Structure formats: structure tokens, C-alpha cells
Amino acid sequence: MQTLHADVVSISPLTEFVHKVILKPQQPVTFEAGQYLQLVLGEKDKRAFSIASRPSQTDALELHIGASVADSYAMQSLEHLRSAHNNNQTVTIEAGLGVSQLRLQCERPIILLAGGTGFSYAKSMADHLAEINCQRPVLFYWGVKEESALYAHSEMKAWADSHKHFEFIPVVENPTDSWTGHTGYVHKAVMDDIISLEPYDIYMAGRFDMIGIVRDDFISHGAIRENMYADAFAFIK
Ligand SMILES: Cc1cc2nc3c(=O)[nH]c(=O)nc-3n(C[C@H](O)[C@H](O)[C@H](O)COP(=O)(O)OP(=O)(O)OC[C@H]3O[C@@H](n4cnc5c(N)ncnc54)[C@H](O)[C@@H]3O)c2cc1C
């Protein structure tokens, strides 16, 4: 883990509720794809956010923060970042955290499963896999409540088009009549598409209640617990 001071370069909306934050650390940052950082609000108040950028980008860190009035955890974090940005102050971060980073030393196909802003976690791994020209099949499922939350739809379609082994599957829980893709819960779409999850390494991020359900449903669908990775496991039973 590295403790660093970082400038808040920009905060820009991705949707009504999700914001992209660019941080510029005052020294080069080292992390693995799929790790997270903690934004230090106080000595005992540290908030976890996945790093959306690739490890090769050592001079800037991208975060996606889903903040609404109902979510004080994220809203207070965003206010902290805004205040630092407006007053030309740095924020303190602890980078390179987590145990659910991408494992590259095997040949198993990969499922990246993201619910909502869990996208950030999966995006770092997807971009890293493209950068190293990974030859393993990679299925990237991104589940959102409404179509309007698919803020990186075109970017991920381009990612999938860039490599014959990559596939991007967006899943909308409450679709409009014009939506022609997968619908419902994102992990149900995975189970509809794939007969057995036994061969896969599975990386996932999303709400804690979602991750508990997905773990149990996926194991019933053949997934091997040791090949499933989620930092949320540390926070749930
Ligand atoms: C290590 C760590 C890193 C984190 N990183 C971030 C981050 O980078 N950004 C951030 O904003 N927050 C982060 N958080 C906080 C938390 O993970 C997010 O608040 C959460 O992922 C937000 O989900 P959402 O509201 O966007 O999903 P929603 O919009 O509520 O849901 C999106 C989709 O998830 C699926 N889903 C949701 N609930 C269920 C369910 N009960 N059963 C089955 N499927 C379900 C559905 O497919 C749904 O359409 C992090 C937390 C930890 C511990």
C-alpha cells in the first residue's frame, strides 16, 4: 500500500448520479488492475473506491463515484474532493489495496461482472487485458438499473470490437420498449448464457447484497469458489 497526496484535476458528471474523478498523485502510483484506493477523510474515516484506470497510467488515477443524496458514503467523499479541487488543496489516498486483482498466471476464460458503479473495478482489468493483448476469452457483463446508467456503452463496444476473444454484454434491469439486449439482474443473464461456470475465473463488483446473492447462485451454477474474486467478500458473510 502507498500513501500519497494527490491533486484533484477534475470532477465531471458521467450520469445524473455518477461522477468521474481524475486525481494526479504527487509521486508515481503503483497498483494492479482490479485494486482499489481509500480516500482519507479522517484518521479513522477512509472510503474505498475502485481504480478505473489502467496500472500503466502511473501519473493519473480515474475513479467513478456514484453519489446521490441517499448515499452519504459517496456524497461526503465527493464533497471532500470538490472542496479540495476548489481550494487548490491535495487529498490523501492509500492506493494499491484489495485482494481481488486480476490473476494472469493461468489460461482460464474470464468473466468480469459489474453491477452499477462496480463498472470501475472491471474497466481497469478490461483495459489492462486489451493492453497486454490477452488471448483468453473475456466476457464483460455490466448490469444497470436503467439504460441511461450505461455511460460507457460505446467505449466498451469498441473494446470488444478491438479483440476477437472479448465480448461486452450490457444488461438493463428495467428496460424501455426499445431495448433489445439482456434484461433483469446481470448475474441471471450470465446463468442464462452459460451452462456451467466451472471453467471460469470470475471477478465481480457491485452492491454488497448483490455480491452475496451472486456468489451463492454462481456456486450452484458450477462456479468454483476459489476462482471467484470480489473485495466485497471481506465485508459480507
Ligand atoms: C472495495 C470497494 C470498492 C468500491 N468502489 C466503489 C467505486 O469505485 N465507486 C462507487 O461509487 N462505489 C464503490 N464502492 C461502494 C459500493 O460497491 C457501491 O456503492 C455499489 O457498487 C453501487 O452499486 P450501484 O448503486 O451503482 O448499483 P445499482 O444501480 O443498485 O445496481 C446495478 C445492478 O446491479 C445488480 N444488482 C443490484 N442489486 C442486486 C441484488 N440485490 N441482487 C442481484 N443483483 C443486483 C442488478 O443487475 C442491477 O441492475 C466500493 C466498495 C468497496 C468495498
The ligand as an SDF file (V2000), in Angstrom:
LIG
                    3D

 53 58  0  0  0  0  0  0  0  0999 V2000
  -13.5870   -2.2570   -2.2620 C   0  0  0  0  0  0  0  0  0  0  0  0
  -14.7660   -1.3810   -2.6280 C   0  0  0  0  0  0  0  0  0  0  0  0
  -14.6910   -0.5870   -3.7710 C   0  0  0  0  0  0  0  0  0  0  0  0
  -15.7620    0.2490   -4.0940 C   0  0  0  0  0  0  0  0  0  0  0  0
  -15.6350    1.0470   -5.1950 N   0  0  0  0  0  0  0  0  0  0  0  0
  -16.6330    1.8990   -5.4980 C   0  0  0  0  0  0  0  0  0  0  0  0
  -16.4970    2.7760   -6.6270 C   0  0  0  0  0  0  0  0  0  0  0  0
  -15.4810    2.7680   -7.3420 O   0  0  0  0  0  0  0  0  0  0  0  0
  -17.4990    3.6510   -6.8630 N   0  0  0  0  0  0  0  0  0  0  0  0
  -18.6250    3.6970   -6.0760 C   0  0  0  0  0  0  0  0  0  0  0  0
  -19.4770    4.5330   -6.3490 O   0  0  0  0  0  0  0  0  0  0  0  0
  -18.7790    2.8730   -5.0260 N   0  0  0  0  0  0  0  0  0  0  0  0
  -17.8310    1.9660   -4.7140 C   0  0  0  0  0  0  0  0  0  0  0  0
  -17.9750    1.1380   -3.6460 N   0  0  0  0  0  0  0  0  0  0  0  0
  -19.2200    1.1110   -2.8850 C   0  0  0  0  0  0  0  0  0  0  0  0
  -20.2620    0.0720   -3.4480 C   0  0  0  0  0  0  0  0  0  0  0  0
  -19.6360   -1.0460   -4.0050 O   0  0  0  0  0  0  0  0  0  0  0  0
  -21.1130    0.7460   -4.4670 C   0  0  0  0  0  0  0  0  0  0  0  0
  -21.8810    1.6820   -3.7290 O   0  0  0  0  0  0  0  0  0  0  0  0
  -22.0710   -0.1820   -5.2350 C   0  0  0  0  0  0  0  0  0  0  0  0
  -21.3220   -0.9920   -6.1150 O   0  0  0  0  0  0  0  0  0  0  0  0
  -23.0070    0.7020   -6.0060 C   0  0  0  0  0  0  0  0  0  0  0  0
  -23.8420   -0.0220   -6.7920 O   0  0  0  0  0  0  0  0  0  0  0  0
  -24.9500    0.8010   -7.6510 P   0  0  0  0  0  0  0  0  0  0  0  0
  -25.8050    1.6060   -6.7180 O   0  0  0  0  0  0  0  0  0  0  0  0
  -24.2430    1.5440   -8.7300 O   0  0  0  0  0  0  0  0  0  0  0  0
  -25.7750   -0.4200   -8.2500 O   0  0  0  0  0  0  0  0  0  0  0  0
  -27.3320   -0.4640   -8.6320 P   0  0  0  0  0  0  0  0  0  0  0  0
  -27.6210    0.6230   -9.6080 O   0  0  0  0  0  0  0  0  0  0  0  0
  -28.1680   -0.5300   -7.3770 O   0  0  0  0  0  0  0  0  0  0  0  0
  -27.4480   -1.8870   -9.3310 O   0  0  0  0  0  0  0  0  0  0  0  0
  -26.8610   -2.1620  -10.5910 C   0  0  0  0  0  0  0  0  0  0  0  0
  -27.1440   -3.5950  -10.9770 C   0  0  0  0  0  0  0  0  0  0  0  0
  -26.5590   -4.4930  -10.0060 O   0  0  0  0  0  0  0  0  0  0  0  0
  -27.3650   -5.6760   -9.9000 C   0  0  0  0  0  0  0  0  0  0  0  0
  -27.9520   -5.7800   -8.5380 N   0  0  0  0  0  0  0  0  0  0  0  0
  -28.1460   -4.7760   -7.6340 C   0  0  0  0  0  0  0  0  0  0  0  0
  -28.7160   -5.2570   -6.5140 N   0  0  0  0  0  0  0  0  0  0  0  0
  -28.8970   -6.5950   -6.7110 C   0  0  0  0  0  0  0  0  0  0  0  0
  -29.4200   -7.6670   -5.9170 C   0  0  0  0  0  0  0  0  0  0  0  0
  -29.8950   -7.4720   -4.6800 N   0  0  0  0  0  0  0  0  0  0  0  0
  -29.4350   -8.9200   -6.4450 N   0  0  0  0  0  0  0  0  0  0  0  0
  -28.9330   -9.1630   -7.6770 C   0  0  0  0  0  0  0  0  0  0  0  0
  -28.4250   -8.1860   -8.4690 N   0  0  0  0  0  0  0  0  0  0  0  0
  -28.4060   -6.9300   -8.0010 C   0  0  0  0  0  0  0  0  0  0  0  0
  -28.5000   -5.5410  -10.9090 C   0  0  0  0  0  0  0  0  0  0  0  0
  -28.1270   -6.1330  -12.1240 O   0  0  0  0  0  0  0  0  0  0  0  0
  -28.6140   -4.0060  -11.0220 C   0  0  0  0  0  0  0  0  0  0  0  0
  -29.2330   -3.5930  -12.2280 O   0  0  0  0  0  0  0  0  0  0  0  0
  -16.9210    0.2990   -3.2810 C   0  0  0  0  0  0  0  0  0  0  0  0
  -16.9810   -0.5140   -2.1440 C   0  0  0  0  0  0  0  0  0  0  0  0
  -15.9080   -1.3280   -1.8190 C   0  0  0  0  0  0  0  0  0  0  0  0
  -15.9730   -2.1560   -0.5760 C   0  0  0  0  0  0  0  0  0  0  0  0
  1  2  1  0
  2  3  1  0
  2 52  2  0
  3  4  2  0
  4  5  1  0
  4 50  1  0
  5  6  2  0
  6  7  1  0
  6 13  1  0
  7  8  2  0
  7  9  1  0
  9 10  1  0
 10 11  2  0
 10 12  1  0
 12 13  2  0
 13 14  1  0
 14 15  1  0
 14 50  1  0
 15 16  1  0
 16 17  1  0
 16 18  1  0
 18 19  1  0
 18 20  1  0
 20 21  1  0
 20 22  1  0
 22 23  1  0
 23 24  1  0
 24 25  2  0
 24 26  1  0
 24 27  1  0
 27 28  1  0
 28 29  2  0
 28 30  1  0
 28 31  1  0
 31 32  1  0
 32 33  1  0
 33 34  1  0
 33 48  1  0
 34 35  1  0
 35 36  1  0
 35 46  1  0
 36 37  1  0
 36 45  1  0
 37 38  2  0
 38 39  1  0
 39 40  1  0
 39 45  2  0
 40 41  1  0
 40 42  2  0
 42 43  1  0
 43 44  2  0
 44 45  1  0
 46 47  1  0
 46 48  1  0
 48 49  1  0
 50 51  2  0
 51 52  1  0
 52 53  1  0
M  END
$$$$
